[in-house]
Amino acid sequence: MAKIIIIGGGFAGLTSAVQLAQNNIKVKLLEASPKLGGRAYSLSIPKHDDMIDNGQHILMGCYKETFKFLEIIKSKHNLDFQKKLKVDFVERGGRSFLLESGSIFYPFNLLSAILKYNAFGIRNRLRALSVMLSLPFTNTKKIESLTVSEWLGKKKQNNSTITKLWEIIAIGTMNTTLDKASALMFVDILRQIFLSGNKASTIVLPAKDLSAVYCEQAKDFLEKNNCEVITSEQVVSLESDGKKIIKVKTDKHTYENFDYVISSIPPYSLAKILPAELQTQFDNIKFEYSPILNIHIWLKDNPFTEKFCGLIDSKIHWIFNHGKHISLVTSSAEELIDLPPEEIIEIACKELEEYFPVFNKDLVTDYKIIKEKRATFIPSVENTKSRLKLPQSISNLFFAGDWTNTGLPSTIEGAVKSGFTAAENTLKQQ
């Protein structure tokens, strides 16, 4: 029976481990931090008797790989599925607009959602609809060097359709601005959301904190299948004989009794532990990163009734209602990420007051700000090309992570897909 070491305990590493364990492979998973979860984890706030996630993660009905992973570890029931696409978007002043699929059959129900979305006039709705209708026929070769901004310009989209629809979707899914994001990837995203089935466009949210949804369940699954899950142990180097990895050195042990290694850590961490002969190959893989800002706010009384909504043309992109508290998310948060907490909360409260007349900053009793400065890689044209350059000269070393060549942006679905791929590539070597 093969023995495999997996480096990293986020979505990618846990997915690889679970898939291998399912196939009766002995896995040892090494995670440097005291907790599993990588960049998607939960933390306890004892003074509020509350658990919060480092950031609110939105899943979608098209996340087939993620649902497969959660089914294996028996945790899919911990998700809250929409029956149909329904999202409220709010503009400054408090007026809201509903993007909601109709009751007619797919795909016309999704097209009707655009036609009924009255954040802009009927002419602009028809403009937006023309983009949707062109998706099946878009020649990807012709757009692979374009940014989203350039592509939307060619599609005759104006400031209104961009600000009130396309920008919301693009920044929410790609965590970067339209002038940086790859048009090719955006088209692929739109196809997956709107053209891959009736449920693909629905929003799916964790019903529990992320650690309970997947970290604990995956750990239990692995341990029941005679695999080891080791936290607080950092891999410091990989040694090779020129053809294979022969030693995995950590800050506590040296491992030699293994057949394969799967690394699921980010490229900036991976570069520090690679053997010398791979360092030069990795020098060609350069990624730029984009931050996400998460603000958790506890209130005297919670005036919000919706589970979540999007904000149009705001410094805050999404608000999520957790009952005890609300959480705010700003993607591509370069403008805010380096500000001190007291300035960030002032800006957040001002935005909330301008968008929601029911909100007053005097309702705030406490807050916690979580900054993820390298939350995701920027899916630019150049970064997309970098994903194709993974070195393959070491026969028993495989890579997983949302940054690998999944064809997806830096999302949970991309991480899980990469984890399955790395596991399957390893199984093919058996």
N, C-alpha and C positions, 0 to 999 in steps of 0.2 A: 504494500500500500504506500502510495506517494505521501510525502510530508511537505507541507507548504507553509512558509512564513509570509504573513501579510503585514505590511507596515502601514499603520493608520487605521483609526476606528471611526471614520465618518461614514456617510452613506455608501460611498464607493467601496471602502474596505470591508464594511459589514456585509454588503451585498455579495462581494466575491467570496467571503468566508461562508456565508449561508448557502450559496449555490454549491460550493465545493463540499460542504458538510452533507448536503443532500445527496451527494454522489459518493458518500462514504470515504471522503478524503480527510486525512488528519491535518488540521489547521492550527497554527499558533499565531494569534493576532497580537501585535505589539502597538500600543498607543502611548505616546509620550506624555499626554496630560493625565490628570487623575480621573477624567471622565471620558466616556465615549460621546460621539456626536460630531466631532470635527467643527465645522463652521455652522452647524445647526444643532444647538443644544439648549437645555433648560437650566435655570438656576432658581434656588429657593430664596424668597424674601420673607424671613421669619417674622419681622415686625408687622407684616400684613397678612401673615398666614397664607401666603400665596406662592404659586410657582409661575414663573414667566419664561418665555423663550427669549433667546438672545435677539431674535428678530421674528416677526410674523412671516411665516412661509405659506404662500398660496400655491396649492396644487391645482391642476386642471383635469377635466375628464379625459384628456388625451394622454395622461401620464400612465401609460399601460405598463411600463417596466416597473414603476414605483408600486403600482397596485399588485403586480405579480410578486414582488419582494415582500410586501406586507401580508399577502395571502400566505406565503410560505411560513412566515413567523407568526401567523394567526393574529394579525393586528389590523386588518383592513376595517374591521368594525369600529375602530377608534377614529375613523374619519367621518366628517359631516358632508354628505353629498347634496348638491343642489339637484332638484328634479329637472330644472331647465335653466338656461342662462338668464340671470337677473342681477343687474348691478346698478346701483344708484350712483350718479355722479353729481356733485354739488359745485356750484360756482359761487364766487364772492357775492355776498348779499343773501345767500341762503336758498336761492332757487335750485331745485334739483331736477335731474333728467334721468329717465329710466331707459337703460339698454336691456331689453327683455325679448327673448324669442317668443314668437307667437304659437298658437295652437295648431297651425297648419303643419303639413308634413315636411320633414327634412328634405333638402336644404332650404326650402322656401321660408321656413320659420325663422332661420337665421338672417336671411335677406330682409325679411320683414322687420327684424330687430333694428337694422340700419335705417330702414325707411321710417320707422316710428320714433327714432332717436332725435328728439326735437331740441337738442342743444344747439343746432344750427338749422338754417332754412332748408326748404325742399330741394333747391338747386344743389346745395352742398351735400345733402343726403344722397342725391343722385350721383354726384361726383364720387363720394365714398363708395357707393354701391358699384360704380364702374370698376373700381380697384378690386373689389371682392370678386366680381364676375370675370376679371382678367386673370385671376390667380392660376386656374388650371392650364392656361395657355401661355404663361410667362416663360420666355426662353432664359433659363438660368445662366447660360453662357454669356448672354448680353448684359447681365447685371452683376456679374461676380466682382467687378472692379468698382462698383458704385456704392456710395453710402445710402442710407435710408433717405436722408434729406434730398439727395440728388434724384433718387428713384421717384419719390413722391412728387418732386418738381416736374419730372417727365410725365407723371400721371395727372398733371394739372390740378393737384391738390393745393388749396389756398391756406392761409393762416388759420382760418376758422376750423376747417376739417383736421388740420394737423394738430392744433392745440387741444381741441375738444375730443379727438378720437385717436388718431395715429400715434401721437406723442405719448398718450397714456398707455397704450398697448406696448409700444416699443420700449419705453423706459421701464415699465413694469416687468417685462419679460427679459430684457437684455441689460438692464442696469447701466445704461449709458445714453448719451445724447444722440440725436438723429444725425448730427454731422460726423459722428465717429462710427456709428453702428453699420455693419455690413448689410446691404440691401438683400443679398442672397440669403443670409440667415433669417432676415425678417420675413421674407416671402415664404421660406420653409416653415417658420413659426405660424404665420397666418394660415397656411395650408393645413397644418396639423390641428390648429384650433377650430377652423371653420369648415374644413373639407374632409375630415376624417371620422364623421359620424355624428349623430344627433347629440350625444352626451359629451363630445370632445371639448365643447366650448364652456361647459359648466364649471363653476368654481367649487373647489373641494378644500375644506379647512380641517386641520386637526381638531378633534373634539377634546383632546387632552393635551398636556404639555408634550413637546417633542420627545423628551427622554422616555416618557411613558409609552408614546406611540411606537417608537422603533428601537431606541437604545436598549432598554431593559428587555424587550421582547426578543431582540436579536441575540443578546447575550445569553438569555435563557435557552434559546434554541441551540446555540452553539455548544453550550456546556452539556446539554442533554445528548448531544451527538459527539461527545468525547473530544471536543476541541477546547483549546486554551484561549482565554481572553485575558490579556495582561495589560494593565494600565500603569501609568507612572514609570514607564521604561522607554527611554528614547534611543532610537537607532542612531549611532554616530558615524558609522562607516560600513560600506559594503566592499568586500575584497574579492577579486576575481583572479583566475589563472589565465585570463585572456580570452577564454571561451565561455566560462560559466562563473556565476557567483559561488564562491566556496566558503565564505565566512560572512556572517551578519554580526557586527559588533554593536553592543548597546552600552549605555552608561553603567550597566550592572553585569552583563554576561557577554560571552562570545558563543554564537550558535554555529555549529558545523553540520549537524545531523538534519539535513533537509534536502529536498530535490528541486524545489522552485521557490522563487520569491516574487510576490506581487507588491509593488509600491503604489499606494493610493494617496500619498501625501502631495501637496502642491509643488510645482516645479521649483520654486525658490527654496523650499526645504530639501527637495530631492537633490538639487545640484550640490548641496553641502556633503552628501554622503556617498555620492557615486564614485566608483573606481576611476583612476586617472584617465584610462583609455576612453571612458564615456564623457568625461568632463568637456573635452573639446567638441564632441558632437552636440552636447547640450548647450554650448555657447551660442549655437545658432537659434536656439529656442528662447525668444524674448517676448514676454507678455507685459502689457500694461494692465493696471488694475483700477477698479472703480469702487468707491466706498458706499456703504449703506448706513444710514443713521436710524436708530430705533429709539423712540421716546415712550416710556411707560409712565402713565399718569394715574394716580389714585385720586378719587373725587369724594367730596362729602355726600353728594347725591349725583347719581349718574343720569343725566337728562337724555342720553342717546337711546334710541329704540332699535335702530337697524343693527344687524350683526357687523356690517362693514359698509364702507362707501369710498369712492374715489373723489379726489378734489381736483377741479379743473384749474390749471394755471396757478398753482400754489407751490409754496416751498415745502409743503407737506403733501405727499402723494396719496396716502391711504390712511384711513382710521378704522381700527378694529375694536369692537365692543366686547369686553370680557366680563362684564357684570361688575366685578369688584374694581376693575380699572379699565382704562382704554390704552391702546398702543397706537402710536403714529409711526409711519414709515416714510422715509425719504430715500429714494433710490438715486444713484448717481449724485451723491451728496457732497460733491467737492466744495460747494459754496458754504456749507455749514459745518463740515466735519472737524475743522480745526478750531472752531469757536469754543469758548469756555461754557460749561454746563448752564450757568445762570443766564447767559446770553441766548443759548439755544432754547431754553424753556420760555423765555420772554417772547422770542419769535414765534414759537409754537402756539403759545396762548393767544397772541395777537391774531395769528392766522385762524385759529379756531373761533375766536370772537367774530371775525369778519365773515366766516363761512356758516356759522351756526348761531343764530340769535339766542338759542336756549343756553349757550355756554357763556360762563363768566369765569375769569381766572381766579376769583375768590373761591370757586368750588374746589380748587386744587389743594390737596392736603400733603401730597408727596409726589416725587417723581424719580425716575432712574433713567439715565441716558446710556445707551450702549452703542459704541462706535466700532464698526467693522471696516477698517481702512483698506484692507485688501479683500473685500467681500467676494468679488467676482473678477474674472479677467474681462477685459473689454472685447466684445466680439467684433472687432474692426476687420477690415479687409486684410491687413497685415497679420494680425493675431490669428485669423482663420487659416492663413497660409502656414503659420508656425506650427499649428496642430498636426500638420502632415509630416513633420520632420523628426518624429520620435526615433531614436537610435534602436536598432534591432540586432546589434552584433553580439550580444550576450544571450545565449540560447535559453537560459532558465530564468530570465528576468522579464517580467511583464509589468505594464503600467495601467493604472486605473485612476479615475478622477475626472471631475467635470471639465477639466482643461484638455483632456485627450480628444482625439478626433471622433467625437460622437455625432457631429452634425447638428448638435444642439447648443444653445447658450449655456452659461454657467448656472444651472438649475439643479434641483434635486433629481429631476428625471434624467438629466445628463449624467450626473454622478452615478445613479443606479444603473443606467444603461452601460456605462463604462465598467462597472463592477461585474455585471453579468458577462460582458465581452471578455474581460481579463480571465475570469474563471473558465469560460468555455475554451479560450485559447490554451489555457493550462491543461484542461482535460483532454484536448486533442493530442497532447504530447504523451499521454499515458500509453 
